[in-house]
Amino acid sequence: QVQLVESGGGLVQAGGSLRLSCVASGRTRSTYVVGWFRQAPGKEREFVAVISWGGSTTYYVDFVEGRFTISRDNAKNTVFLQMNSLKPEDTAVYYCAARYGMQAIRSPSSADFGFWGQGTQVTVSS
């Protein structure tokens, strides 16, 4: 089992930045891929970004490409999501998710991930 805890959410004005963190604990000696998803009120959970175990492969959904950056520090069991140029439409609860393995795939679904954090709220005001 891998436990995930997100932090770093908050309220920010449009154009601002936030850095989300996802700390993993438990069976972290195994290799695992981490993704970020988000869910806005009344909408389905959607994929945002994913990173491979080694960190060399990352994929993003097109509407965050160039604004968000996913990275990881395996020594600290932490994955980050740097979010710049935030827009009101980025407002959502952001979740990190993990699955065992090494390679990331381009557009994973939430069903691909077995471990989830509790989420952190990101609110972008206009």
Accessible surface in RSA format (square Angstrom, percent):
REM  Atomic radii and reference values for relative SASA: ProtOr
REM  Chains: A
REM  Algorithm: Lee & Richards
REM  Probe-radius: 1.40
REM  Slices: 20
REM RES _ NUM      All-atoms   Total-Side   Main-Chain    Non-polar    All polar
REM                ABS   REL    ABS   REL    ABS   REL    ABS   REL    ABS   REL
RES GLN A   1   136.79  76.5 116.51  85.2  20.28  48.3  42.96  91.4  93.83  71.2
RES VAL A   2     6.63   4.4   0.00   0.0   6.63  16.0   0.00   0.0   6.63  18.0
RES GLN A   3    89.81  50.2  85.69  62.6   4.11   9.8  54.28 115.5  35.52  26.9
RES LEU A   4     9.72   5.4   0.35   0.2   9.38  23.6   0.35   0.2   9.38  25.2
RES VAL A   5    86.70  57.0  85.45  77.4   1.24   3.0  85.45  74.2   1.24   3.4
RES GLU A   6     6.77   3.9   0.00   0.0   6.77  16.1   0.00   0.0   6.77   5.5
RES SER A   7    59.47  50.3  55.16  73.6   4.31   9.9  40.63  86.5  18.85  26.4
RES GLY A   8    36.88  45.5   0.00   N/A  36.88  45.5  23.97  65.8  12.91  28.9
RES GLY A   9    28.82  35.5   0.00   N/A  28.82  35.5   2.59   7.1  26.24  58.8
RES GLY A  10    29.56  36.5   0.00   N/A  29.56  36.5  29.54  81.1   0.02   0.0
RES LEU A  11   132.00  73.5 100.36  71.8  31.64  79.5 100.36  70.5  31.64  85.2
RES VAL A  12    25.20  16.6  19.67  17.8   5.53  13.3  25.20  21.9   0.00   0.0
RES GLN A  13   136.31  76.2 134.14  98.0   2.17   5.2  36.31  77.3 100.00  75.8
RES ALA A  14    50.73  46.6  27.27  42.1  23.47  53.4  27.54  38.8  23.19  61.4
RES GLY A  15    55.70  68.7   0.00   N/A  55.70  68.7  29.66  81.4  26.03  58.3
RES GLY A  16    21.58  26.6   0.00   N/A  21.58  26.6  20.73  56.9   0.86   1.9
RES SER A  17    58.25  49.2  38.71  51.7  19.53  45.0  22.55  48.0  35.70  50.0
RES LEU A  18    32.62  18.2  27.79  19.9   4.84  12.2  32.62  22.9   0.00   0.0
RES ARG A  19   132.53  55.6 117.03  59.7  15.50  36.9  33.96  46.4  98.57  59.7
RES LEU A  20     0.00   0.0   0.00   0.0   0.00   0.0   0.00   0.0   0.00   0.0
RES SER A  21    23.53  19.9  23.53  31.4   0.00   0.0   7.40  15.8  16.14  22.6
RES CYS A  22     1.82   1.4   0.95   1.1   0.86   2.0   0.00   0.0   1.82   2.0
RES VAL A  23    70.52  46.4  69.19  62.6   1.33   3.2  69.19  60.1   1.33   3.6
RES ALA A  24     5.54   5.1   2.60   4.0   2.93   6.7   2.60   3.7   2.93   7.8
RES SER A  25    57.11  48.3  53.79  71.8   3.32   7.6  41.30  87.9  15.82  22.2
RES GLY A  26    53.40  65.9   0.00   N/A  53.40  65.9  25.30  69.4  28.10  62.9
RES ARG A  27   136.90  57.5 127.78  65.1   9.12  21.7  42.88  58.6  94.02  57.0
RES THR A  28    21.17  15.1  15.14  15.3   6.03  14.4   0.18   0.2  20.99  31.7
RES ARG A  29   236.62  99.4 204.17 104.1  32.45  77.3  84.54 115.5 152.08  92.2
RES SER A  30    29.94  25.3  21.07  28.1   8.87  20.4  18.17  38.7  11.77  16.5
RES THR A  31    44.43  31.6  40.81  41.4   3.62   8.6  27.44  36.9  16.98  25.7
RES TYR A  32     3.02   1.4   3.02   1.7   0.00   0.0   1.06   0.8   1.96   2.4
RES VAL A  33     0.04   0.0   0.04   0.0   0.00   0.0   0.04   0.0   0.00   0.0
RES VAL A  34     1.09   0.7   1.09   1.0   0.00   0.0   1.09   0.9   0.00   0.0
RES GLY A  35     0.00   0.0   0.00   N/A   0.00   0.0   0.00   0.0   0.00   0.0
RES TRP A  36     0.00   0.0   0.00   0.0   0.00   0.0   0.00   0.0   0.00   0.0
RES PHE A  37     2.34   1.2   2.34   1.5   0.00   0.0   2.34   1.4   0.00   0.0
RES ARG A  38    13.35   5.6  13.35   6.8   0.00   0.0   0.57   0.8  12.79   7.7
RES GLN A  39    61.30  34.3  57.68  42.2   3.63   8.6  11.12  23.7  50.18  38.1
RES ALA A  40    21.84  20.1  18.30  28.2   3.54   8.1  18.61  26.2   3.23   8.6
RES PRO A  41   121.30  88.4  93.01  84.8  28.29 102.8 105.50  87.1  15.81  98.2
RES GLY A  42    92.35 113.9   0.00   N/A  92.35 113.9  45.39 124.5  46.96 105.2
RES LYS A  43   144.94  70.7 132.35  81.2  12.58  30.0  83.50  75.2  61.44  65.4
RES GLU A  44   154.38  88.6 142.23 107.6  12.15  28.9  59.48 115.0  94.90  77.5
RES ARG A  45    85.44  35.9  61.58  31.4  23.86  56.8  14.48  19.8  70.97  43.0
RES GLU A  46    65.90  37.8  61.47  46.5   4.43  10.6  25.66  49.6  40.24  32.9
RES PHE A  47    23.65  11.8  17.05  10.6   6.60  17.2  17.05  10.3   6.60  18.9
RES VAL A  48     0.00   0.0   0.00   0.0   0.00   0.0   0.00   0.0   0.00   0.0
RES ALA A  49     0.00   0.0   0.00   0.0   0.00   0.0   0.00   0.0   0.00   0.0
RES VAL A  50     0.98   0.6   0.98   0.9   0.00   0.0   0.98   0.9   0.00   0.0
RES ILE A  51     2.47   1.4   2.47   1.8   0.00   0.0   2.47   1.8   0.00   0.0
RES SER A  52     4.19   3.5   4.19   5.6   0.00   0.0   3.49   7.4   0.70   1.0
RES TRP A  53    54.24  21.8  54.24  26.3   0.00   0.0  34.27  18.3  19.97  32.4
RES GLY A  54    63.68  78.5   0.00   N/A  63.68  78.5  28.89  79.3  34.79  77.9
RES GLY A  55    26.04  32.1   0.00   N/A  26.04  32.1   7.66  21.0  18.39  41.2
RES SER A  56   108.65  91.8  66.85  89.2  41.80  96.3  54.30 115.6  54.34  76.1
RES THR A  57    39.12  27.8  35.82  36.3   3.30   7.9  18.33  24.6  20.79  31.4
RES THR A  58    48.82  34.7  30.43  30.8  18.39  43.8   8.95  12.0  39.87  60.3
RES TYR A  59    48.14  22.5  46.01  26.2   2.13   5.5  15.39  11.6  32.75  40.4
RES TYR A  60    42.24  19.7  21.86  12.4  20.38  53.0  16.11  12.1  26.13  32.2
RES VAL A  61    31.68  20.8  26.94  24.4   4.74  11.4  31.68  27.5   0.00   0.0
RES ASP A  62   117.81  82.5  97.32  96.9  20.49  48.5  45.27 106.5  72.55  72.4
RES PHE A  63    85.60  42.8  70.34  43.6  15.25  39.7  81.15  49.2   4.45  12.7
RES VAL A  64     0.02   0.0   0.00   0.0   0.02   0.1   0.02   0.0   0.00   0.0
RES GLU A  65   107.83  61.9  89.24  67.5  18.59  44.3  40.75  78.8  67.09  54.8
RES GLY A  66    79.10  97.5   0.00   N/A  79.10  97.5  40.98 112.5  38.12  85.4
RES ARG A  67    31.72  13.3  27.65  14.1   4.07   9.7  26.05  35.6   5.67   3.4
RES PHE A  68     5.74   2.9   0.00   0.0   5.74  14.9   0.00   0.0   5.74  16.4
RES THR A  69    71.69  51.0  70.93  71.9   0.76   1.8  43.42  58.3  28.27  42.7
RES ILE A  70     5.14   2.9   0.00   0.0   5.14  12.4   0.00   0.0   5.14  13.9
RES SER A  71    47.37  40.0  45.76  61.1   1.61   3.7  34.71  73.9  12.66  17.7
RES ARG A  72    33.32  14.0   4.50   2.3  28.82  68.6   4.51   6.2  28.81  17.5
RES ASP A  73    46.76  32.8  42.00  41.8   4.75  11.2  16.51  38.9  30.24  30.2
RES ASN A  74    51.47  35.5  35.38  34.2  16.09  38.7  21.13  50.8  30.34  29.3
RES ALA A  75   100.84  92.7  55.68  85.9  45.16 102.7  68.41  96.3  32.44  85.9
RES LYS A  76   142.28  69.4 126.69  77.7  15.58  37.1  77.09  69.4  65.19  69.4
RES ASN A  77    44.98  31.0  43.88  42.4   1.10   2.6   1.84   4.4  43.14  41.7
RES THR A  78    12.52   8.9  10.93  11.1   1.60   3.8   4.88   6.6   7.64  11.5
RES VAL A  79     3.95   2.6   3.95   3.6   0.00   0.0   3.95   3.4   0.00   0.0
RES PHE A  80    31.25  15.6  31.25  19.4   0.00   0.0  31.25  18.9   0.00   0.0
RES LEU A  81     0.00   0.0   0.00   0.0   0.00   0.0   0.00   0.0   0.00   0.0
RES GLN A  82    56.86  31.8  56.85  41.5   0.01   0.0  27.97  59.5  28.89  21.9
RES MET A  83     0.00   0.0   0.00   0.0   0.00   0.0   0.00   0.0   0.00   0.0
RES ASN A  84    58.26  40.2  58.26  56.3   0.00   0.0  15.71  37.8  42.55  41.1
RES SER A  85    59.34  50.1  54.62  72.9   4.72  10.9  19.46  41.4  39.88  55.9
RES LEU A  86     2.01   1.1   0.00   0.0   2.01   5.0   0.00   0.0   2.01   5.4
RES LYS A  87    86.98  42.4  86.56  53.1   0.42   1.0  39.70  35.7  47.29  50.4
RES PRO A  88    53.74  39.2  46.79  42.7   6.95  25.3  47.13  38.9   6.61  41.1
RES GLU A  89   119.39  68.5  95.58  72.3  23.81  56.7  60.91 117.8  58.48  47.7
RES ASP A  90     0.24   0.2   0.24   0.2   0.00   0.0   0.00   0.0   0.24   0.2
RES THR A  91    35.57  25.3  32.02  32.5   3.55   8.5  30.10  40.4   5.47   8.3
RES ALA A  92     1.50   1.4   1.14   1.8   0.36   0.8   1.50   2.1   0.00   0.0
RES VAL A  93    41.19  27.1  41.08  37.2   0.12   0.3  41.08  35.7   0.12   0.3
RES TYR A  94     0.00   0.0   0.00   0.0   0.00   0.0   0.00   0.0   0.00   0.0
RES TYR A  95    33.90  15.8  33.90  19.3   0.00   0.0   8.05   6.0  25.86  31.9
RES CYS A  96     0.00   0.0   0.00   0.0   0.00   0.0   0.00   0.0   0.00   0.0
RES ALA A  97     0.00   0.0   0.00   0.0   0.00   0.0   0.00   0.0   0.00   0.0
RES ALA A  98     0.05   0.0   0.05   0.1   0.00   0.0   0.05   0.1   0.00   0.0
RES ARG A  99    47.48  19.9  46.19  23.5   1.28   3.1  20.73  28.3  26.75  16.2
RES TYR A 100    77.89  36.4  61.36  34.9  16.52  43.0  61.33  46.1  16.56  20.4
RES GLY A 101    24.75  30.5   0.00   N/A  24.75  30.5  23.38  64.2   1.36   3.1
RES MET A 102   102.11  52.9  95.91  63.5   6.20  14.8  60.09  51.1  42.02  55.7
RES GLN A 103   122.35  68.4 118.29  86.5   4.06   9.7  56.80 120.9  65.55  49.7
RES ALA A 104     9.97   9.2   0.00   0.0   9.97  22.7   0.00   0.0   9.97  26.4
RES ILE A 105    89.93  51.2  85.64  63.8   4.29  10.3  89.62  64.5   0.31   0.8
RES ARG A 106   162.77  68.3 157.06  80.1   5.71  13.6  60.74  83.0 102.03  61.8
RES SER A 107    87.50  73.9  62.97  84.0  24.52  56.5  37.61  80.1  49.88  69.9
RES PRO A 108     5.95   4.3   0.73   0.7   5.22  19.0   1.13   0.9   4.82  30.0
RES SER A 109    58.59  49.5  51.35  68.5   7.23  16.7  49.50 105.4   9.09  12.7
RES SER A 110    45.78  38.7  40.02  53.4   5.75  13.3   7.23  15.4  38.55  54.0
RES ALA A 111    96.65  88.9  57.95  89.4  38.70  88.0  69.73  98.2  26.92  71.3
RES ASP A 112    59.88  41.9  41.41  41.2  18.46  43.7  12.02  28.3  47.86  47.7
RES PHE A 113     9.54   4.8   0.35   0.2   9.19  23.9   1.10   0.7   8.44  24.1
RES GLY A 114    61.40  75.7   0.00   N/A  61.40  75.7  33.06  90.7  28.34  63.5
RES PHE A 115    32.11  16.1  29.21  18.1   2.90   7.5  32.11  19.5   0.00   0.0
RES TRP A 116    75.95  30.5  46.83  22.7  29.12  68.4  37.05  19.8  38.90  63.1
RES GLY A 117     9.73  12.0   0.00   N/A   9.73  12.0   2.14   5.9   7.60  17.0
RES GLN A 118   113.37  63.4  82.48  60.3  30.88  73.5  71.56 152.3  41.81  31.7
RES GLY A 119    12.12  14.9   0.00   N/A  12.12  14.9   0.48   1.3  11.64  26.1
RES THR A 120    18.32  13.0  13.19  13.4   5.13  12.2   6.97   9.4  11.35  17.2
RES GLN A 121    86.23  48.2  78.53  57.4   7.69  18.3  50.31 107.1  35.92  27.2
RES VAL A 122     0.00   0.0   0.00   0.0   0.00   0.0   0.00   0.0   0.00   0.0
RES THR A 123    47.58  33.8  47.58  48.2   0.00   0.0  36.19  48.6  11.39  17.2
RES VAL A 124     7.28   4.8   0.00   0.0   7.28  17.5   0.00   0.0   7.28  19.7
RES SER A 125    42.46  35.9  35.91  47.9   6.55  15.1  35.74  76.1   6.71   9.4
RES SER A 126   129.86 109.7  68.84  91.9  61.02 140.6  56.17 119.6  73.69 103.2
END  Absolute sums over single chains surface
CHAIN  1 A     6284.2       4744.9       1539.3       3282.5       3001.7
END  Absolute sums over all chains
TOTAL          6284.2       4744.9       1539.3       3282.5       3001.7
